[in-house]
């Protein structure tokens, strides 16, 4: 079940990001940078939660 939800959310995020390019709101480099920063923040939060869980 989680794989389906995670897959759906990943596709949704990519579609929203790409729609910003098609409507002329952002350049593709802006989208890639935003996704990279978002992914980095997600990984930092997951690492922090794992550290807190182990204590």
KAMO-V440548 format. One record per residue. N is the residue number from 1. RES is the residue in one small letter. PHI is phi in radians with two decimals (none if undefined). OMEGA is omega in radians with two decimals (none if undefined). BURIAL is 1 if it has 9 or more other C-alpha atoms within 8 Angstrom, else 0. Layout:
BEGIN
n->N res->RES phi->PHI omega->OMEGA burial->BURIAL
n->N res->RES phi->PHI omega->OMEGA burial->BURIAL
END
This chain:
BEGIN
n->1 res->x phi->none omega->-3.13 burial->0
n->2 res->x phi->-1.12 omega->-3.13 burial->0
n->3 res->x phi->-1.11 omega->3.13 burial->0
n->4 res->x phi->-1.13 omega->3.13 burial->0
n->5 res->x phi->-1.16 omega->3.13 burial->0
n->6 res->x phi->-1.10 omega->3.10 burial->0
n->7 res->x phi->-1.12 omega->3.11 burial->0
n->8 res->x phi->-1.06 omega->-3.13 burial->0
n->9 res->x phi->-1.15 omega->3.11 burial->0
n->10 res->x phi->-1.13 omega->3.11 burial->0
n->11 res->x phi->-1.13 omega->3.13 burial->0
n->12 res->x phi->-1.08 omega->3.12 burial->0
n->13 res->x phi->-1.07 omega->3.13 burial->0
n->14 res->x phi->-1.13 omega->3.13 burial->0
n->15 res->x phi->-1.15 omega->3.10 burial->0
n->16 res->x phi->-1.14 omega->3.13 burial->0
n->17 res->x phi->-1.08 omega->-3.13 burial->1
n->18 res->x phi->-1.21 omega->3.12 burial->1
n->19 res->x phi->-1.13 omega->3.12 burial->0
n->20 res->x phi->-1.14 omega->3.11 burial->1
n->21 res->x phi->-1.26 omega->-3.06 burial->1
n->22 res->x phi->-1.17 omega->3.12 burial->0
n->23 res->x phi->-1.50 omega->3.08 burial->0
n->24 res->x phi->1.43 omega->-3.12 burial->0
n->25 res->x phi->-1.39 omega->-3.06 burial->0
n->26 res->x phi->-2.57 omega->2.98 burial->0
n->27 res->x phi->-1.43 omega->-3.13 burial->0
n->28 res->x phi->-1.08 omega->3.12 burial->0
n->29 res->x phi->-1.15 omega->3.07 burial->0
n->30 res->x phi->-1.10 omega->-3.13 burial->0
n->31 res->x phi->-1.15 omega->-3.13 burial->1
n->32 res->x phi->-1.10 omega->3.12 burial->0
n->33 res->x phi->-1.11 omega->3.12 burial->0
n->34 res->x phi->-1.10 omega->3.10 burial->0
n->35 res->x phi->-1.14 omega->3.14 burial->0
n->36 res->x phi->-1.16 omega->3.12 burial->0
n->37 res->x phi->-1.16 omega->3.10 burial->0
n->38 res->x phi->-1.09 omega->3.11 burial->0
n->39 res->x phi->-1.15 omega->3.11 burial->0
n->40 res->x phi->-1.08 omega->3.14 burial->0
n->41 res->x phi->-1.13 omega->3.10 burial->0
n->42 res->x phi->-1.05 omega->-3.14 burial->0
n->43 res->x phi->-1.15 omega->3.08 burial->0
n->44 res->x phi->-1.12 omega->3.14 burial->0
n->45 res->x phi->-1.14 omega->3.11 burial->0
n->46 res->x phi->-1.12 omega->3.12 burial->0
n->47 res->x phi->-1.11 omega->3.12 burial->0
n->48 res->x phi->-1.12 omega->3.11 burial->0
n->49 res->x phi->-1.13 omega->3.11 burial->0
n->50 res->x phi->-1.14 omega->3.10 burial->0
n->51 res->x phi->-1.14 omega->3.12 burial->0
n->52 res->x phi->-1.17 omega->3.13 burial->0
n->53 res->x phi->-1.16 omega->-3.09 burial->0
n->54 res->x phi->-1.35 omega->-3.14 burial->0
n->55 res->x phi->-1.41 omega->none burial->0
END
